[in-house]
Amino acid sequence: MGKKAALTIIQIEQSIHTIRGHRVMLDQDLALIYGVTVKRLNEQVKRNKGRFPTDFMFQLNRKEWDDLRSQNATLKTGQGRHRKYLPNVFTEHGTIMLANVLRSDVAVQASIQVVRAFLRLREMVITHQDMLQKIQVMEKKYDVQFKAVFDAIRQLMLPPVKGNKSIGFRPKRSSKSK
């Protein structure tokens, strides 16, 4: 699985979209990954509708589909190149369930790669949040340190207190001025 698996995971990551606040994959991308036609994939979903609640799978509306196509420049011209139906999208859990209903060795192996891609994205988000928290802690820490530096500078800028002996070089007074 070495290098090829890493490439597959990267390709899978690129086909994960955020729609309605969920990370999802299009039915056409999953069909390609699982080695089936989009028609067969959606037939299996219809036959097993109870396994796909709305938090596992939902159908895009026209605006979502148009927005997604325009973002990814996937609009192709020519007869028979447009979908009759709006695509279904699957969350991470939906992709796992889909592999179970397709019941092929290819689907099982591909679902492992899909899950790994979702996990990798989740880890990246967690790492990003950890880094953000560390930066916020550092900002607070440095604010305190810089406050101390500015306080010290302000103290140095105050006029000397009278009655203190001055420290440093004093020019000799000439005998003529005495």
CORPE-V177038 format. One record per residue. N is the residue number from 1. RES is the residue in one letter. D_FIRST is the distance of its C-alpha to the first C-alpha in whole Angstrom. Layout:
n,res,d_first
N,RES,D_FIRST
N,RES,D_FIRST
//
This chain:
n,res,d_first
1,M,0
2,G,4
3,K,7
4,K,6
5,A,5
6,A,8
7,L,10
8,T,10
9,I,11
10,I,14
11,Q,15
12,I,15
13,E,17
14,Q,19
15,S,20
16,I,21
17,H,25
18,T,28
19,I,30
20,R,33
21,G,32
22,H,29
23,R,25
24,V,24
25,M,22
26,L,24
27,D,24
28,Q,24
29,D,20
30,L,19
31,A,20
32,L,18
33,I,15
34,Y,16
35,G,17
36,V,21
37,T,24
38,V,26
39,K,29
40,R,27
41,L,25
42,N,28
43,E,30
44,Q,28
45,V,29
46,K,32
47,R,32
48,N,31
49,K,33
50,G,33
51,R,30
52,F,30
53,P,32
54,T,33
55,D,31
56,F,28
57,M,29
58,F,32
59,Q,33
60,L,33
61,N,37
62,R,38
63,K,38
64,E,35
65,W,34
66,D,36
67,D,35
68,L,31
69,R,32
70,S,34
71,Q,32
72,N,29
73,A,31
74,T,29
75,L,33
76,K,33
77,T,36
78,G,38
79,Q,39
80,G,36
81,R,34
82,H,35
83,R,34
84,K,36
85,Y,35
86,L,34
87,P,30
88,N,29
89,V,27
90,F,25
91,T,24
92,E,21
93,H,23
94,G,24
95,T,20
96,I,20
97,M,23
98,L,22
99,A,19
100,N,21
101,V,24
102,L,22
103,R,21
104,S,18
105,D,15
106,V,14
107,A,15
108,V,14
109,Q,10
110,A,11
111,S,14
112,I,11
113,Q,10
114,V,14
115,V,15
116,R,13
117,A,14
118,F,18
119,L,17
120,R,17
121,L,20
122,R,22
123,E,21
124,M,22
125,V,25
126,I,26
127,T,26
128,H,28
129,Q,30
130,D,30
131,M,31
132,L,34
133,Q,35
134,K,35
135,I,37
136,Q,40
137,V,40
138,M,41
139,E,43
140,K,45
141,K,45
142,Y,46
143,D,49
144,V,51
145,Q,51
146,F,52
147,K,55
148,A,56
149,V,56
150,F,58
151,D,60
152,A,61
153,I,61
154,R,64
155,Q,66
156,L,66
157,M,68
158,L,70
159,P,74
160,P,75
161,V,77
162,K,80
163,G,82
164,N,79
165,K,80
166,S,78
167,I,76
168,G,75
169,F,78
170,R,81
171,P,83
172,K,87
173,R,90
174,S,92
175,S,96
176,K,97
177,S,95
178,K,97
//
